Amino acid sequence: MEMAGEDPELEALRQKRMAQLQVAREQEEAMMAEKADAEAEKKAVLRKLLTVEAKERLGRLKLAYPDVASAIENQLVMLYQSGRLPGVIDDETLKRLLAQVQPRKREITITRK
């Protein structure tokens, strides 16, 4: 007979936990949708902003250095949205931006005696 007293409590706990899981799942889905929208917007801006050669260079860079490419993409989108870009970014301009972003490599020479 005591088990009958625990059943409603157990069921209430289960319902509460299921509600928490449902809320967490809905929040995660909303975040994923927001992230997908932001990514689509970024791609649309980059498609408008870059020439074919610059897109190809950025694509190759993304394969080799995804973090650097992402930083460049974010920087370009931010500059575009703030209105500080003069127009379409060509390959030479992208090269200059990459040179500014990439850290300077130190030259190490070894002299033998």
C-alpha positions as CSV (number, residue, x, y, z in Angstrom):
1,M,0.0,0.0,0.0
2,E,2.9,2.4,0.6
3,M,4.0,2.1,-3.0
4,A,0.7,3.7,-4.1
5,G,1.7,6.7,-2.0
6,E,5.0,7.0,-3.8
7,D,3.6,6.6,-7.3
8,P,2.1,10.1,-7.6
9,E,5.4,11.6,-6.4
10,L,7.4,9.6,-8.8
11,E,5.1,10.4,-11.6
12,A,5.3,14.1,-10.7
13,L,9.1,13.9,-10.7
14,R,9.1,12.2,-14.1
15,Q,6.7,14.8,-15.5
16,K,8.9,17.6,-14.2
17,R,12.1,16.1,-15.6
18,M,10.4,15.5,-19.0
19,A,9.3,19.2,-19.0
20,Q,12.9,20.3,-18.3
21,L,14.2,18.1,-21.1
22,Q,11.6,19.5,-23.5
23,V,12.6,23.1,-22.6
24,A,16.3,22.3,-23.0
25,R,15.6,20.7,-26.4
26,E,13.6,23.7,-27.6
27,Q,16.3,26.1,-26.5
28,E,19.0,24.0,-28.3
29,E,16.9,23.9,-31.5
30,A,16.4,27.7,-31.3
31,M,20.2,28.2,-30.9
32,M,20.9,25.9,-33.8
33,A,18.4,27.7,-36.0
34,E,19.9,31.1,-35.0
35,K,23.4,29.8,-35.8
36,A,22.3,28.5,-39.2
37,D,20.6,31.9,-40.0
38,A,23.8,33.7,-39.1
39,E,25.9,31.4,-41.2
40,A,23.6,31.8,-44.2
41,E,23.7,35.6,-43.8
42,K,27.5,35.5,-43.6
43,K,27.7,33.4,-46.8
44,A,25.3,35.8,-48.6
45,V,27.4,38.8,-47.6
46,L,30.7,37.1,-48.6
47,R,29.2,36.1,-51.9
48,K,28.3,39.7,-52.6
49,L,31.5,41.1,-51.3
50,L,34.3,38.8,-52.8
51,T,35.4,38.3,-56.4
52,V,35.6,34.8,-57.7
53,E,39.4,34.7,-57.2
54,A,39.1,36.0,-53.6
55,K,36.4,33.4,-52.9
56,E,38.7,30.6,-54.2
57,R,41.6,31.9,-52.1
58,L,39.4,32.0,-49.0
59,G,38.1,28.5,-49.7
60,R,41.7,27.1,-49.9
61,L,42.6,29.0,-46.8
62,K,39.6,27.5,-45.0
63,L,40.8,24.0,-45.9
64,A,44.3,24.6,-44.5
65,Y,43.6,27.1,-41.6
66,P,39.9,27.1,-40.7
67,D,40.3,29.3,-37.7
68,V,42.2,32.0,-39.7
69,A,39.6,31.8,-42.5
70,S,36.8,32.2,-40.0
71,A,38.4,35.2,-38.5
72,I,38.8,36.8,-41.9
73,E,35.2,36.1,-42.8
74,N,33.9,37.5,-39.6
75,Q,36.1,40.6,-40.0
76,L,34.9,41.1,-43.6
77,V,31.2,40.8,-42.6
78,M,31.7,43.2,-39.7
79,L,33.4,45.8,-41.9
80,Y,30.7,45.4,-44.5
81,Q,27.9,45.8,-42.0
82,S,29.5,48.9,-40.5
83,G,29.9,50.4,-44.0
84,R,33.7,50.6,-43.9
85,L,34.4,48.6,-47.0
86,P,34.9,50.6,-50.2
87,G,33.4,47.9,-52.5
88,V,34.1,44.5,-53.8
89,I,37.1,42.7,-52.3
90,D,39.5,41.4,-54.9
91,D,42.3,38.8,-54.5
92,E,45.0,41.4,-53.9
93,T,43.0,43.1,-51.2
94,L,42.3,39.8,-49.5
95,K,46.1,39.0,-49.6
96,R,46.8,42.2,-47.8
97,L,44.2,41.4,-45.2
98,L,45.7,38.0,-44.7
99,A,49.2,39.4,-44.3
100,Q,47.9,41.6,-41.5
101,V,46.1,38.8,-39.7
102,Q,48.7,36.2,-39.9
103,P,51.4,36.4,-37.2
104,R,54.9,37.3,-38.3
105,K,57.1,34.3,-38.6
106,R,60.5,34.5,-37.0
107,E,63.4,33.6,-39.0
108,I,65.8,31.2,-37.2
109,T,69.2,30.7,-38.6
110,I,71.8,28.3,-37.2
111,T,75.4,29.0,-37.7
112,R,77.9,26.1,-37.3
113,K,81.4,26.7,-36.1
